[in-house]
Amino acid sequence: MLLGGPWGRCNPGRCALLLLLALLLDTLGLVLLLVGIFASLDYWDFLVYTGSLTLAFSLLFWTTWYSFNIELPLEKLDL
């Protein structure tokens, strides 16, 4: 097969905890944002702002996870 197996490969990388935190914060932020937008609540603005900030905070975990998974050969490090 082209991807290495019948179902492909799913490799979360070396920092699976950071990936899990990023996905969890994305889910939580999206739920809060959508509830704040579509539910008729008195505190909708709190949910919209909290959801947006949670989504923005999850970008820290995404960039950290991506940065820790960059592989560079030892020959290119010039040590």
C-alpha positions as CSV (number, residue, x, y, z in Angstrom):
1,M,0.0,0.0,0.0
2,L,1.0,3.6,-0.5
3,L,0.8,4.6,3.2
4,G,2.4,1.5,4.6
5,G,-0.6,-0.6,5.6
6,P,-4.3,-1.2,4.8
7,W,-5.4,1.6,7.2
8,G,-2.4,3.8,6.8
9,R,-0.1,4.9,9.6
10,C,-1.1,7.2,12.4
11,N,1.9,8.5,14.3
12,P,1.3,11.2,16.8
13,G,5.0,11.9,17.1
14,R,7.2,12.1,20.2
15,C,5.0,14.4,22.2
16,A,1.6,12.7,22.2
17,L,0.6,14.6,25.4
18,L,1.0,18.0,23.7
19,L,-1.1,16.7,20.8
20,L,-3.7,15.5,23.2
21,L,-3.8,18.8,25.0
22,A,-4.1,20.7,21.8
23,L,-7.0,18.6,20.6
24,L,-8.7,18.8,23.9
25,L,-8.4,22.6,24.0
26,D,-9.6,22.9,20.4
27,T,-12.7,20.8,21.2
28,L,-13.4,22.7,24.4
29,G,-12.9,26.1,22.7
30,L,-15.1,25.2,19.8
31,V,-17.9,23.9,22.0
32,L,-17.8,27.0,24.2
33,L,-17.8,29.3,21.1
34,L,-20.7,27.5,19.4
35,V,-22.8,27.4,22.5
36,G,-22.1,31.1,23.1
37,I,-23.2,31.9,19.5
38,F,-26.2,29.6,19.1
39,A,-27.7,29.3,22.6
40,S,-30.0,32.0,23.8
41,L,-28.2,32.6,27.2
42,D,-27.7,35.8,29.2
43,Y,-24.0,35.1,29.5
44,W,-23.3,34.4,25.8
45,D,-20.5,36.9,25.6
46,F,-18.6,35.1,28.3
47,L,-18.8,31.9,26.4
48,V,-17.8,33.5,23.1
49,Y,-14.8,35.2,24.6
50,T,-13.7,32.2,26.6
51,G,-14.0,29.9,23.6
52,S,-12.0,32.2,21.5
53,L,-9.3,32.5,24.1
54,T,-9.2,28.8,24.5
55,L,-8.7,28.3,20.8
56,A,-6.0,30.9,20.7
57,F,-4.3,29.2,23.7
58,S,-4.4,25.8,21.9
59,L,-2.2,27.3,19.2
60,L,0.7,27.3,21.7
61,F,0.4,23.5,22.1
62,W,0.1,23.0,18.4
63,T,3.3,25.0,17.6
64,T,5.1,23.3,20.5
65,W,4.1,19.8,19.4
66,Y,5.1,20.6,15.8
67,S,8.4,22.1,16.9
68,F,9.3,19.1,19.0
69,N,8.6,16.7,16.1
70,I,10.9,18.3,13.6
71,E,13.6,15.8,12.8
72,L,17.0,17.0,11.6
73,P,19.9,14.7,10.7
74,L,23.0,15.1,12.9
75,E,25.1,15.9,9.9
76,K,23.2,19.2,9.4
77,L,23.7,20.4,13.0
78,D,27.5,21.1,12.5
79,L,28.4,20.0,16.0
